């Protein structure tokens, strides 16, 4: 379902939107797509930040485990 809303935008922004959208796409559809893309990017960025934070919280433990694994490997032949 769609809801009607009203935006007040500068004339130069409207000209830019209309130019980028082209004649085949309505201004409303173009703005809606821009907002969808923006919100998807924000959602992905937040998910990425949570994943990085989780990795960082466990970095010391993970690095210690990796160090232990590396000590178990056979030494390189020279």
N, C-alpha and C positions, 0 to 999 in steps of 0.2 A: 504494500500500500504506500502511496506517496502522499505527502502533506505539502501544501503550498506554503511558501515562506517568502519573505521579502528581504533583499539585501540592498544596501546603499553602497555603491562602488564609485570610485573616481572614473571620469570619462576616459582617461588614458588607459586605465586597467580594463575597462570594457572594450575599448578598441583592440587592445592586445589579445584579450580573450577571443573576441570575434575573429581576429586575424588567424590566431592559432587553431581555432576550431574549424575554420573553413565554412563554406556555404552548406555543406551536407550535414552538419551537426548543429543541433540547437544549442544555444547558450546554456540553457538549464542542464541539458545532457552532458555538455562539456564540463561544467562546474561540478556536477555530480560525480563524474569520472575522476576529476582532479581530487576531490575530497575523498573518494574511495581509495585512490592510490596513496594519498597522504596518510590516511588512517591505517592502511595496511602496513606502510613503512614504519609508522610509529609503533604499531603492535609488534612488528618484527624486531625493531630496535630494542624495545623493552624486554622482549623474550631473550634476545642476544645478551643484553646487559645482565639479566638474571642468571643466565648460563655462565657467563664470565665470572660473575661474583661467586657462584657456587664452585667453580674450578679454583678460583683464588683462595676461597676458604679452605680448600683441601690441598693446596699446593705443597705445603710443607710435608704433609704425610705422603703425597704422591711422589715427591722428589726423593724422600727417604727410601720409599719402596723401589724406585728406579735405581737408586744408588746401590741398594742391596742386590738387585738383579744384575747390575753391571759387574759387581765383584764376583759373581758366580760364573761369569763367562770365562772361557779359556783365554789366556793371554795371547795376543797376536804374535805369530811367529815372525822372527826377524831374519 
